[in-house]
């Protein structure tokens, strides 16, 4: 039981991180999080790949925690909660997304 809980928590964390990376891949959200600091040209593709891999990892963790039919249901619920978490973070404190992809130097977020 404890192992399944740990796997589910790891799956939730992977989903939030994955959606955070996918959000930072967009220019608008990058600006919200990092201010005037420019986004390197190759970074959006890297963030999209990492975000997709994190979401896939979240599914794999769910599948390891429970039988497939329940795991997929839980995974979809985790996706909904994770995307809502990132959306609320973007609307309330977008600079918190810097934790998902810190860059050198200080910047002021709007």
C-alpha positions in Angstrom: 0.0 0.0 0.0 2.8 2.4 0.9 4.6 1.6 -2.4 1.5 2.4 -4.4 1.1 5.7 -2.6 4.7 6.7 -3.2 4.2 5.8 -6.9 1.1 7.8 -7.1 2.7 10.8 -5.5 5.7 10.5 -7.9 3.2 10.3 -10.8 1.5 13.5 -9.6 4.8 15.3 -9.3 5.8 14.1 -12.8 2.5 15.4 -14.2 2.9 18.8 -12.6 6.5 19.1 -13.8 5.6 18.0 -17.2 2.8 20.5 -17.6 5.1 23.2 -16.2 7.7 22.4 -18.8 5.0 22.4 -21.5 3.8 25.8 -20.3 7.4 27.2 -20.3 7.8 26.1 -23.9 5.4 28.9 -24.8 6.8 32.4 -25.3 4.0 34.1 -23.3 4.4 31.8 -20.3 8.2 32.1 -20.5 7.9 35.9 -20.3 5.4 35.6 -17.4 7.9 33.4 -15.4 11.2 34.9 -16.4 10.4 38.5 -17.3 12.5 40.1 -20.0 15.1 37.3 -20.0 15.1 35.9 -23.5 14.3 32.2 -24.2 17.1 30.4 -26.0 16.1 29.4 -29.5 16.4 25.6 -29.0 14.8 25.6 -25.5 11.1 25.4 -26.5 11.6 22.1 -28.3 13.6 20.7 -25.4 10.9 21.7 -23.0 8.2 20.1 -25.1 10.1 16.9 -25.3 10.9 16.9 -21.6 7.3 17.7 -20.7 6.0 14.9 -22.9 8.4 12.5 -21.4 7.4 13.6 -17.9 3.7 12.9 -18.7 4.6 9.5 -20.1 6.6 8.8 -17.0 3.6 9.7 -15.0 1.5 7.2 -16.9 4.2 4.5 -16.3 4.2 5.2 -12.6 0.4 4.9 -12.4 0.6 1.7 -14.3 3.1 0.3 -11.8 1.0 1.4 -8.9 -2.3 -0.3 -9.9 -4.0 -2.5 -12.4 -4.3 -0.9 -15.9 -8.0 0.0 -15.9 -7.7 1.8 -12.5 -4.2 3.3 -13.4 -5.5 5.0 -16.5 -8.5 6.5 -14.6 -6.2 7.8 -11.9 -3.7 9.1 -14.5 -6.5 11.1 -16.2 -7.5 12.6 -12.9 -3.9 13.4 -12.1 -3.6 15.1 -15.5 -6.6 17.2 -14.8 -5.3 18.2 -11.3 -1.8 18.9 -12.7 -3.0 21.1 -15.5 -5.3 23.0 -13.1 -2.3 23.5 -10.8 -0.2 25.0 -13.5 -3.0 27.1 -14.9 -3.7 28.6 -11.4 0.0 29.1 -10.9 0.2 31.0 -14.2 -2.7 33.2 -13.2 -1.6 33.9 -9.6 2.2 33.6 -9.3 3.7 32.9 -12.7 7.2 33.5 -11.4 6.9 30.3 -9.4 7.4 28.4 -12.7 11.0 29.5 -12.6 11.5 26.6 -10.3 10.8 24.2 -13.2 13.5 25.8 -15.4 15.9 28.2 -13.5 18.2 30.2 -15.6 21.2 32.3 -14.6 20.8 35.9 -13.7 18.0 37.7 -12.0 14.9 38.9 -13.8 11.8 40.7 -12.8 8.5 39.1 -13.7 5.5 41.2 -14.5 
